Amino acid sequence: MRGVPLGTLPGKPGNYPHGFPRRFWFISAAAGAALAVLLPSAAAGQANGKLQIHQINVGQGDATLIVSPLGQTMLIDAGPASASNCASATGIITYLQSIGLTRLDYHVASHYDADHIGCTDKVVAVWPVQIAAVDRGTTNPPGTQTYTRYANSIAAKRQTATLGQQIVLDSSGNRVTFDVKAVNANGGAGSLTENDRSVVLLLNFGTFEAVFGGDLSGDTGSSVHNIEAAIASSVGQVELYKVHHHGSATSSNATFLSAIHPKVATLSMSATNGYGHPTATALNNIHAQNTTVYWTTSGAGASPGGLDVIANNTVITEVPAGGTTFTVRYGSTTHNYSSWAAPTCSYTLTPTSASVSSAGGTATVAVTTTAGCAWTAASNVGFVTVTSGASGTGSGTVGYSVASATAARSGTITIGGLTFTITQTASPTCSYSLTPTSASFSASGGSASVTVTTTAGCAWTATSNAGFVSVTSGASGAGTGSVGYAVALGAAPRTATMTIAGLTFQVSQVAPPFTDSALTAESSLIRAVHITELRTRIDALRARYALSTFTWTDTSLDGVFMKAVHITELRTALADVYTAAGADQPTYVDGTVTAGLTSIRAVHIVELRSAVIAVE
């Protein structure tokens, strides 16, 4: 009778759902056919109604497959790239095929070291990412071919992780959530290593929690930073810890382990690694928490102790929905565990209430509670909006905003089962006064200020209604304040207004003195500047009375002999102004000045100056 092999070589994943002994079995073909009816198919191995966490034996690297009860999947890292670790008989692709993987919803790269993303391009070529490929982004990426292959392979689905982001598997069932607890050292200062930048995910499934952090650093040495201690309290107590950095001495520090206090840990490294992984330092810190550590290989560092289990295999953790237990399995061996008892949760808010002005605004509330205690925050009124911290675990902060109001009102936010009360005052009855109410300036202009007096909380604005007056400060305010303004250099008398808090502030500016102000009727010297100044002043008067722009002969008088037409035009243009003002027309010496006049006299300029000043 010919033997039919079921499975593969000892210590390697079989072609059936995980959990069968890794050895050759020989049975008859008929018996094999009968047994096949009793065994679940390979495809059924992807989802079995439980949460599955596969710490895949990829040698010196990391690769963790998570399968939700309903079959959604996430692969955190994909191990190192080499002939024996991607598509070969002992590679990650072969393992994923052996358990019946049919789709990959999420890929998460903890960081960009080659032993974590080396096989990503090959894995996603077989199982394209369906929803998102999450990583730490493009800040200081390594200039390696491995990274380039990785980035190209996931480009279409790439997303940058953000602190506080949550990824959900089985949103319609027993939810499996992953909260981002660290990425790029959470903005930490200094020169960061690739390990420092690792993405940290906290998995939650009912009473079960696990933390995955790549090669996250936990040392205070010169080469890395202690990111572990910084996030320890936000992670809190967990059931499973994927050991950081393969058991390196620069990770798994005592502060972090004391805070997360894991029941079990999984440790991935090669049996022939050249780094001395795992180190006694890391193992001692983990063992101090009475944590059982499952090794994917025998390692090449410290010797195992009483709390260490050498699986020499992929380590599979399974958690039933709604239960309080979980199992850890490797090969044909299964160990049973109970989840930590839920913490006794009490919450305090600081402050417990807030008073807000009618203008509204934003503020925060601090939530203090035990690590692992979950809470939510929800507004009970429409005018209050929770802007951040709508949910959290452990101590945290809730941000909120309050809309403006005209009448007094109050509302509440329920945070961690506690009531936070917000009282908003009514909009005040506002009246305004200005000090001074007007100002005069010389032709050279200048700057000054106006005081606005009103009730606290009363808003106001200030705008100029003329181009030569500009608001330099206090364009808006609330309560008593000050408005600064500037007046430009003037060539003619003019007035303007500013509207401040709905009130009118008057600004007037006098004309500059005439050139040769002592000019008399007996003077014989008449210059072009005398005509130009009169034109400028009359132009300003015509603009004041909304008269059309006058067209002057000899627009530029440079080098032009003064002629009678220049005097005639000035008189004509000014006569329109007198008519518009409803004033009696001035009388002049030489009432008729004709173009045949060979010269003009100073008296003509003096008369026009007087007539201009009179109507200004």
C-alpha positions as CSV (number, residue, x, y, z in Angstrom):
1,M,0.0,0.0,0.0
2,R,1.5,3.3,-1.0
3,G,2.0,5.9,1.7
4,V,0.4,9.4,1.3
5,P,2.4,12.2,3.1
6,L,0.4,14.7,5.1
7,G,2.3,17.8,6.2
8,T,5.9,18.7,5.5
9,L,9.3,18.5,7.2
10,P,9.4,18.6,11.0
11,G,9.2,22.1,12.5
12,K,7.7,23.7,9.3
13,P,4.1,24.7,8.6
14,G,1.9,22.1,7.0
15,N,-0.5,22.4,4.1
16,Y,-3.5,22.2,6.5
17,P,-4.8,24.6,9.0
18,H,-2.2,25.4,11.7
19,G,-2.2,23.1,14.7
20,F,-1.2,19.7,13.2
21,P,2.0,18.0,14.4
22,R,5.0,19.0,12.2
23,R,6.0,15.4,11.2
24,F,5.4,12.9,8.3
25,W,2.4,10.7,8.7
26,F,1.8,7.8,6.4
27,I,-1.7,6.3,5.9
28,S,-3.5,4.6,3.1
29,A,-4.9,6.5,0.2
30,A,-8.4,5.4,1.2
31,A,-7.9,6.4,4.8
32,G,-6.5,9.6,3.7
33,A,-9.6,10.3,1.6
34,A,-11.8,9.5,4.6
35,L,-9.7,11.8,6.9
36,A,-9.9,14.6,4.4
37,V,-13.6,14.8,5.0
38,L,-13.1,15.4,8.7
39,L,-10.4,18.0,8.3
40,P,-11.2,21.7,7.5
41,S,-9.9,22.8,4.1
42,A,-6.8,25.1,3.8
43,A,-9.0,28.0,2.8
44,A,-11.0,27.7,6.0
45,G,-7.9,28.3,8.0
46,Q,-8.0,32.0,7.4
47,A,-11.0,32.6,9.7
48,N,-12.2,30.4,12.5
49,G,-14.4,32.7,14.6
50,K,-11.5,33.6,16.9
51,L,-8.9,36.3,16.8
52,Q,-5.6,34.8,15.6
53,I,-2.1,36.3,16.0
54,H,0.6,34.4,14.1
55,Q,4.1,35.3,15.1
56,I,5.6,33.8,12.0
57,N,9.0,32.1,12.2
58,V,10.9,34.2,9.6
59,G,14.4,34.0,11.2
60,Q,16.2,37.2,12.1
61,G,13.3,39.6,11.5
62,D,9.6,40.2,12.3
63,A,6.3,39.2,10.6
64,T,3.0,39.1,12.5
65,L,-0.2,38.1,10.8
66,I,-3.5,39.0,12.5
67,V,-6.7,37.4,11.4
68,S,-10.0,38.7,12.8
69,P,-12.9,36.3,13.7
70,L,-14.7,37.3,10.5
71,G,-11.5,36.9,8.4
72,Q,-10.2,40.4,7.9
73,T,-6.4,40.4,8.0
74,M,-3.4,42.6,8.9
75,L,0.2,41.8,8.3
76,I,2.6,43.8,10.6
77,D,6.0,43.6,8.9
78,A,7.0,40.9,6.4
79,G,10.4,39.6,7.6
80,P,13.8,39.8,5.9
81,A,14.3,39.2,2.1
82,S,16.4,36.2,1.2
83,A,16.0,33.1,-0.8
84,S,14.9,31.2,2.4
85,N,12.6,33.9,3.7
86,C,10.1,34.9,1.0
87,A,8.8,32.4,-1.4
88,S,10.8,29.3,-0.7
89,A,9.6,26.2,1.2
90,T,10.4,27.8,4.5
91,G,9.4,31.4,3.6
92,I,6.6,33.7,4.7
93,I,4.7,33.3,1.5
94,T,4.6,29.5,1.8
95,Y,3.4,29.9,5.4
96,L,0.6,32.3,4.4
97,Q,-0.5,29.9,1.7
98,S,-0.4,26.9,4.1
99,I,-3.0,28.5,6.4
100,G,-5.3,29.4,3.5
101,L,-4.8,33.2,3.4
102,T,-7.1,34.5,0.7
103,R,-6.8,38.3,1.1
104,L,-4.7,40.9,2.8
105,D,-6.7,43.9,4.1
106,Y,-3.9,45.9,5.8
107,H,-0.1,45.9,5.8
108,V,1.7,47.8,8.5
109,A,5.4,48.5,8.3
110,S,6.7,49.2,11.8
111,H,9.8,50.8,10.4
112,Y,12.1,50.5,7.3
113,D,14.8,48.1,8.4
114,A,15.3,45.3,5.9
115,D,14.5,42.5,8.3
116,H,11.0,44.0,8.7
117,I,10.0,45.0,5.1
118,G,12.3,42.7,3.1
119,C,9.5,40.5,1.8
120,T,6.7,43.0,1.6
121,D,7.0,43.6,-2.2
122,K,6.8,39.8,-2.8
123,V,3.9,39.3,-0.3
124,V,1.8,42.0,-1.8
125,A,2.5,40.7,-5.3
126,V,0.6,37.6,-4.2
127,W,-2.0,39.3,-1.9
128,P,-2.4,42.9,-3.0
129,V,-3.3,45.2,-0.1
130,Q,-7.1,45.8,-0.2
131,I,-7.6,48.7,2.2
132,A,-4.4,50.4,3.4
133,A,-0.6,50.0,3.7
134,V,0.2,52.0,6.9
135,D,3.7,53.2,7.8
136,R,5.6,56.0,9.4
137,G,5.7,58.1,6.2
138,T,8.5,59.6,4.2
139,T,10.4,61.4,6.9
140,N,14.1,60.6,6.5
141,P,13.7,57.3,4.7
142,P,16.7,55.0,4.2
143,G,18.4,55.1,0.8
144,T,18.2,51.4,0.3
145,Q,17.0,49.2,-2.5
146,T,14.9,47.3,0.0
147,Y,13.0,50.5,0.9
148,T,12.6,51.5,-2.7
149,R,11.0,48.1,-3.6
150,Y,8.8,48.4,-0.5
151,A,7.6,51.9,-1.3
152,N,6.9,51.1,-4.9
153,S,5.0,47.9,-4.0
154,I,2.5,49.6,-1.6
155,A,2.4,53.1,-3.2
156,A,-1.3,52.8,-4.3
157,K,-2.5,52.1,-0.8
158,R,0.1,53.9,1.3
159,Q,-1.1,55.9,4.3
160,T,1.0,57.6,7.0
161,A,0.2,56.6,10.6
162,T,-0.8,59.4,12.9
163,L,-0.8,59.4,16.7
164,G,-4.2,58.4,18.0
165,Q,-5.4,56.9,14.7
166,Q,-7.5,53.8,15.0
167,I,-7.7,50.9,12.5
168,V,-10.7,48.5,12.9
169,L,-11.2,45.0,11.7
170,D,-14.7,43.4,11.8
171,S,-16.5,46.8,12.3
172,S,-19.8,45.0,12.1
173,G,-19.0,42.2,14.5
174,N,-16.7,41.8,17.6
175,R,-14.4,44.7,16.7
176,V,-10.7,44.3,16.7
177,T,-9.1,47.7,17.1
178,F,-5.6,49.0,16.7
179,D,-4.7,52.3,18.2
180,V,-1.5,54.1,17.1
181,K,0.5,54.8,20.3
182,A,3.7,56.0,18.7
183,V,5.0,57.0,15.3
184,N,8.3,58.8,14.5
185,A,8.9,59.1,18.3
186,N,5.8,61.2,18.6
187,G,7.7,64.2,17.5
188,G,10.6,63.6,19.9
189,A,13.6,65.9,19.5
190,G,17.1,65.0,18.6
191,S,18.6,62.8,16.0
192,L,16.3,59.8,15.7
193,T,17.3,56.3,14.6
194,E,15.1,54.1,12.4
195,N,14.2,52.0,15.5
196,D,13.2,55.2,17.4
197,R,10.7,55.9,14.7
198,S,8.9,52.6,14.9
199,V,5.1,52.5,14.7
200,V,3.5,51.1,17.8
201,L,0.0,49.5,17.7
202,L,-2.2,48.6,20.7
203,L,-4.6,45.8,19.7
204,N,-7.9,45.5,21.7
205,F,-10.4,42.6,21.4
206,G,-12.8,42.4,24.3
207,T,-10.7,41.7,27.4
208,F,-7.6,40.9,25.3
209,E,-4.9,43.4,24.5
210,A,-1.6,43.1,22.7
211,V,1.1,45.6,21.7
212,F,3.3,45.5,18.6
213,G,6.2,48.0,18.3
214,G,8.7,46.8,15.8
215,D,12.2,47.6,17.0
216,L,11.1,50.5,19.3
217,S,13.9,51.9,21.4
218,G,13.9,51.9,25.2
219,D,17.4,53.0,26.1
220,T,18.9,56.4,27.2
221,G,22.2,55.8,25.4
222,S,23.8,58.1,22.8
223,S,22.6,56.1,19.8
224,V,18.8,55.7,20.6
225,H,16.1,57.3,22.7
226,N,13.8,55.9,25.4
227,I,10.5,56.0,23.5
228,E,9.2,53.0,25.5
229,A,9.1,54.9,28.7
230,A,7.4,57.8,27.1
231,I,4.5,55.8,25.9
232,A,4.3,53.2,28.7
233,S,1.3,54.7,30.5
234,S,-0.7,55.2,27.3
235,V,-0.3,51.5,26.4
236,G,-1.1,50.1,29.8
237,Q,-1.5,46.5,30.8
238,V,-1.6,43.9,28.0
239,E,-2.0,40.2,27.6
240,L,0.6,39.9,24.8
241,Y,3.8,41.7,24.1
242,K,5.6,41.3,20.8
243,V,9.2,41.7,22.1
244,H,10.8,44.8,20.6
245,H,14.0,44.5,18.6
246,H,14.3,40.7,18.9
247,G,15.4,41.0,22.5
248,S,18.1,43.6,22.1
249,A,19.6,45.3,25.2
250,T,18.4,48.7,23.9
251,S,14.7,47.7,24.1
252,S,12.2,46.1,26.6
253,N,13.3,48.3,29.5
254,A,12.0,47.8,33.0
255,T,9.8,50.9,33.1
256,F,7.9,49.9,30.0
257,L,7.6,46.2,31.1
258,S,6.3,47.2,34.5
259,A,3.6,49.4,32.9
260,I,2.4,46.8,30.3
261,H,2.9,43.7,32.6
262,P,2.3,41.1,29.8
263,K,1.1,37.6,30.5
264,V,3.0,36.3,27.5
265,A,5.5,37.6,25.0
266,T,6.6,36.4,21.5
267,L,10.2,36.7,20.5
268,S,11.4,36.5,16.9
269,M,15.0,36.0,15.9
270,S,17.3,33.7,14.0
271,A,19.1,30.8,15.7
272,T,22.3,32.0,14.0
273,N,22.0,35.7,14.3
274,G,25.2,37.7,14.8
275,Y,23.7,40.2,17.3
276,G,23.6,38.1,20.5
277,H,19.8,38.1,20.4
278,P,18.1,37.7,22.8
279,T,20.1,39.5,25.5
280,A,20.0,38.7,29.1
281,T,19.1,42.4,29.8
282,A,15.9,42.2,27.8
283,L,15.0,38.7,29.1
284,N,15.5,39.7,32.8
285,N,13.3,42.7,32.4
286,I,10.5,40.5,30.8
287,H,10.9,37.7,33.3
288,A,10.6,40.2,36.2
289,Q,7.0,40.5,35.2
290,N,6.5,36.7,35.5
291,T,5.9,36.7,31.7
292,T,6.2,33.5,29.6
293,V,8.3,34.2,26.5
294,Y,7.8,32.1,23.4
295,W,10.8,32.0,21.1
296,T,10.4,31.3,17.4
297,T,14.0,29.8,17.4
298,S,16.6,29.0,20.0
299,G,18.3,32.3,19.3
300,A,22.1,33.1,19.5
301,G,22.3,35.0,22.8
302,A,21.3,34.4,26.4
303,S,20.3,30.9,27.4
304,P,16.6,30.3,28.0
305,G,15.2,30.2,31.6
306,G,12.3,28.7,33.3
307,L,9.8,31.2,31.8
308,D,11.1,30.7,28.2
309,V,9.5,28.3,25.7
310,I,11.6,27.4,22.6
311,A,8.9,26.9,20.0
312,N,11.3,26.6,17.0
313,N,8.1,27.3,15.0
314,T,5.5,29.9,14.3
315,V,3.7,30.9,17.6
316,I,-0.1,31.3,17.3
317,T,-2.2,33.1,19.8
318,E,-6.0,32.6,19.6
319,V,-8.7,34.5,21.5
320,P,-12.3,33.5,21.4
321,A,-14.9,36.3,21.0
322,G,-16.5,37.5,24.2
323,G,-14.3,35.2,26.3
324,T,-11.8,35.9,29.1
325,T,-9.2,33.3,28.1
326,F,-6.7,32.8,25.3
327,T,-4.4,30.1,24.0
328,V,-0.8,30.1,22.7
329,R,0.1,27.3,20.4
330,Y,3.2,26.1,18.5
331,G,3.3,22.8,16.6
332,S,1.0,20.5,18.5
333,T,1.4,22.1,21.9
334,T,-1.2,24.4,23.3
335,H,-1.0,26.5,26.5
336,N,-4.1,28.1,28.1
337,Y,-4.2,31.5,29.7
338,S,-6.7,33.8,31.4
339,S,-6.9,37.5,30.4
340,W,-6.1,40.0,33.1
341,A,-9.1,41.0,35.1
342,A,-10.6,44.3,34.0
343,P,-9.3,47.2,36.1
344,T,-11.6,48.9,38.5
345,C,-12.2,52.1,36.7
346,S,-12.9,55.5,38.3
347,Y,-12.6,58.8,36.6
348,T,-12.0,62.5,37.5
349,L,-12.3,65.6,35.4
350,T,-10.2,68.7,35.7
351,P,-11.8,71.2,35.7
352,T,-15.4,69.9,36.4
353,S,-17.1,72.9,34.8
354,A,-16.4,76.0,32.7
355,S,-17.8,79.5,32.2
356,V,-17.7,80.8,28.6
357,S,-18.4,84.3,27.3
358,S,-21.1,85.0,24.7
359,A,-18.3,85.0,22.1
360,G,-17.8,81.3,22.6
361,G,-14.3,79.7,22.3
362,T,-12.4,76.5,22.8
363,A,-10.9,74.7,25.8
364,T,-9.9,71.2,27.1
365,V,-10.8,68.9,30.0
366,A,-8.3,66.5,31.5
367,V,-9.5,63.0,32.2
368,T,-7.7,61.1,34.9
369,T,-8.1,57.3,35.3
370,T,-6.3,54.0,35.6
371,A,-4.3,52.6,32.6
372,G,-6.6,50.4,30.5
373,C,-9.8,52.1,31.6
374,A,-11.8,53.2,28.5
375,W,-14.0,56.2,28.3
376,T,-15.9,58.3,25.8
377,A,-16.9,62.0,25.6
378,A,-20.2,63.2,24.0
379,S,-21.8,66.6,24.0
380,N,-25.5,66.7,25.0
381,V,-26.2,70.1,23.4
382,G,-25.9,71.4,19.8
383,F,-23.8,74.5,20.7
384,V,-21.0,72.5,22.3
385,T,-18.9,70.3,20.0
386,V,-16.3,67.7,21.1
387,T,-13.3,68.5,18.8
388,S,-10.8,65.9,20.1
389,G,-10.6,63.0,22.5
390,A,-14.0,61.6,21.8
391,S,-12.8,58.3,23.2
392,G,-9.7,57.1,25.0
393,T,-8.1,54.6,27.3
394,G,-6.3,55.7,30.4
395,S,-5.7,59.3,31.3
396,G,-6.3,61.7,28.4
397,T,-7.7,65.0,27.2
398,V,-11.0,66.1,25.7
399,G,-11.1,69.2,23.5
400,Y,-14.3,71.1,22.9
401,S,-15.7,74.3,21.3
402,V,-18.6,76.5,22.2
403,A,-20.5,78.5,19.6
404,S,-21.3,82.2,20.1
405,A,-24.5,83.2,21.8
406,T,-26.9,86.1,22.3
407,A,-28.7,84.7,25.3
408,A,-27.4,83.0,28.4
409,R,-27.4,79.2,28.3
410,S,-25.8,76.1,29.7
411,G,-25.0,72.6,28.4
412,T,-23.1,69.5,29.4
413,I,-20.6,67.0,28.0
414,T,-20.7,63.4,29.4
415,I,-17.1,62.2,29.9
416,G,-16.3,58.9,31.4
417,G,-19.8,58.8,32.8
418,L,-19.3,62.1,34.5
419,T,-21.0,65.4,33.7
420,F,-19.0,68.4,32.7
421,T,-21.1,71.6,32.8
422,I,-20.6,74.6,30.5
423,T,-22.3,77.9,31.4
424,Q,-22.3,80.6,28.7
425,T,-23.1,84.3,29.5
426,A,-25.5,86.4,27.5
427,S,-24.3,88.8,24.9
428,P,-23.9,92.2,26.6
429,T,-25.9,95.4,25.6
430,C,-23.2,97.3,23.8
431,S,-22.8,101.1,23.5
432,Y,-19.6,102.8,22.3
433,S,-17.9,106.2,22.6
434,L,-14.8,107.6,20.9
435,T,-12.1,109.9,22.5
436,P,-11.5,112.2,20.7
437,T,-14.3,112.3,18.1
438,S,-12.2,114.1,15.4
439,A,-8.7,115.2,14.6
440,S,-6.9,117.8,12.4
441,F,-3.6,117.4,10.7
442,S,-1.1,119.6,8.9
443,A,-0.2,119.0,5.3
444,S,2.7,116.8,6.4
445,G,0.2,114.3,7.9
446,G,1.2,112.1,10.8
447,S,-0.2,109.4,13.1
448,A,-2.5,109.3,16.2
449,S,-4.9,107.0,18.0
450,V,-8.6,106.9,19.1
451,T,-9.8,105.3,22.3
452,V,-12.9,103.1,22.0
453,T,-14.8,102.8,25.3
454,T,-17.4,100.0,25.7
455,T,-18.5,97.1,27.9
456,A,-16.3,94.0,28.2
457,G,-17.2,91.5,25.5
458,C,-18.6,94.1,23.1
459,A,-16.9,93.6,19.7
460,W,-16.1,96.4,17.3
461,T,-14.2,97.1,14.1
462,A,-12.4,100.1,12.6
463,T,-12.2,101.0,8.9
464,S,-11.0,104.1,7.0
465,N,-13.3,105.6,4.3
466,A,-10.5,107.4,2.5
467,G,-7.3,106.4,0.9
468,F,-5.1,108.9,2.6
469,V,-6.1,107.7,6.1
470,S,-5.1,104.1,7.0
471,V,-5.8,102.1,10.2
472,T,-2.5,100.9,11.5
473,S,-3.6,99.0,14.6
474,G,-6.8,97.9,16.4
475,A,-8.8,97.1,13.2
476,S,-11.0,95.0,15.5
477,G,-11.4,94.4,19.2
478,A,-13.7,93.5,22.1
479,G,-14.2,95.7,25.1
480,T,-12.3,99.0,25.6
481,G,-9.4,99.4,23.2
482,S,-7.5,101.7,20.9
483,V,-7.4,102.3,17.2
484,G,-4.1,103.6,15.6
485,Y,-4.2,105.4,12.3
486,A,-2.0,107.4,9.9
487,V,-2.6,110.4,7.6
488,A,-0.6,110.7,4.4
489,L,1.2,113.9,3.2
490,G,-1.3,116.3,1.6
491,A,-1.1,118.8,-1.2
492,A,-4.5,120.4,-0.6
493,P,-7.0,120.7,2.2
494,R,-9.2,117.6,2.6
495,T,-11.4,115.7,5.0
496,A,-12.1,112.0,5.6
497,T,-13.9,109.7,8.0
498,M,-13.2,106.5,9.8
499,T,-16.0,104.2,11.0
500,I,-15.1,102.9,14.5
501,A,-17.6,100.8,16.4
502,G,-20.4,102.2,14.1
503,L,-19.4,105.8,15.0
504,T,-17.9,108.4,12.6
505,F,-14.5,109.8,13.4
506,Q,-13.7,112.9,11.4
507,V,-10.2,113.6,10.1
508,S,-9.3,117.0,8.4
509,Q,-6.1,118.1,6.9
510,V,-5.1,121.6,5.9
511,A,-3.3,122.6,2.7
512,P,0.4,123.3,2.7
513,P,1.4,127.0,2.5
514,F,1.8,128.6,-0.9
515,T,5.3,129.0,-2.3
516,D,6.4,132.6,-2.0
517,S,3.6,133.2,0.5
518,A,4.7,136.9,0.7
519,L,4.0,137.4,-2.9
520,T,2.3,140.8,-3.4
521,A,0.5,142.6,-6.2
522,E,3.5,144.7,-6.9
523,S,5.8,141.8,-7.3
524,S,7.1,141.3,-10.8
525,L,8.4,137.6,-10.6
526,I,5.8,135.0,-11.5
527,R,6.9,131.3,-11.6
528,A,5.5,128.1,-12.9
529,V,5.2,126.8,-9.3
530,H,2.6,129.4,-8.5
531,I,0.4,128.2,-11.3
532,T,1.0,124.5,-10.4
533,E,0.0,125.0,-6.8
534,L,-3.2,126.7,-7.7
535,R,-4.1,123.9,-10.1
536,T,-3.5,121.3,-7.4
537,R,-5.7,123.1,-4.9
538,I,-8.5,123.7,-7.4
539,D,-8.4,120.1,-8.6
540,A,-8.9,119.0,-4.9
541,L,-11.9,121.4,-4.6
542,R,-13.5,120.1,-7.8
543,A,-13.1,116.6,-6.5
544,R,-14.8,117.6,-3.2
545,Y,-17.8,118.9,-5.1
546,A,-17.8,115.9,-7.6
547,L,-17.0,118.1,-10.6
548,S,-15.4,116.8,-13.7
549,T,-11.6,116.7,-14.0
550,F,-10.4,120.0,-15.6
551,T,-8.1,119.8,-18.6
552,W,-5.2,122.2,-18.3
553,T,-3.2,123.8,-21.1
554,D,0.5,122.9,-20.8
555,T,0.0,120.0,-18.4
556,S,3.7,120.3,-17.5
557,L,4.9,123.9,-17.0
558,D,8.6,123.1,-16.9
559,G,10.3,125.6,-19.1
560,V,7.0,127.1,-20.3
561,F,6.6,130.9,-20.4
562,M,3.6,131.9,-18.2
563,K,0.7,132.9,-20.4
564,A,-2.6,134.6,-20.0
565,V,-4.4,131.3,-20.8
566,H,-3.0,129.8,-17.6
567,I,-4.8,132.5,-15.5
568,T,-8.0,132.3,-17.5
569,E,-8.2,128.5,-17.0
570,L,-7.6,128.8,-13.2
571,R,-10.5,131.4,-13.0
572,T,-12.8,129.2,-15.1
573,A,-12.1,126.0,-13.1
574,L,-12.5,127.8,-9.8
575,A,-15.8,129.5,-11.0
576,D,-17.4,126.0,-11.3
577,V,-16.4,125.3,-7.6
578,Y,-18.1,128.6,-6.4
579,T,-21.2,127.7,-8.4
580,A,-21.3,124.2,-6.8
581,A,-20.7,125.7,-3.4
582,G,-23.5,128.2,-3.9
583,A,-21.2,131.1,-3.2
584,D,-20.9,134.5,-5.0
585,Q,-18.2,134.6,-7.7
586,P,-15.0,136.4,-6.8
587,T,-14.1,139.6,-8.7
588,Y,-10.6,140.1,-10.3
589,V,-8.4,142.9,-11.4
590,D,-8.2,142.8,-15.2
591,G,-11.6,141.1,-15.3
592,T,-10.8,140.0,-18.9
593,V,-7.4,138.5,-19.4
594,T,-7.0,137.6,-23.0
595,A,-4.5,135.4,-24.9
596,G,-3.2,138.6,-26.5
597,L,-1.9,139.8,-23.1
598,T,1.9,139.8,-23.3
599,S,2.5,139.2,-19.6
600,I,0.7,138.2,-16.4
601,R,1.1,140.0,-13.1
602,A,1.5,138.9,-9.6
603,V,-1.8,140.4,-8.7
604,H,-3.5,137.7,-10.8
605,I,-1.9,135.0,-8.6
606,V,-2.6,136.8,-5.3
607,E,-6.3,137.2,-6.3
608,L,-6.6,133.5,-7.2
609,R,-4.9,132.4,-3.9
610,S,-7.4,134.4,-1.9
611,A,-10.3,133.0,-3.9
612,V,-9.1,129.4,-3.3
613,I,-8.6,129.9,0.4
614,A,-12.1,131.5,0.7
615,V,-13.9,128.5,-0.7
616,E,-11.7,125.9,1.0
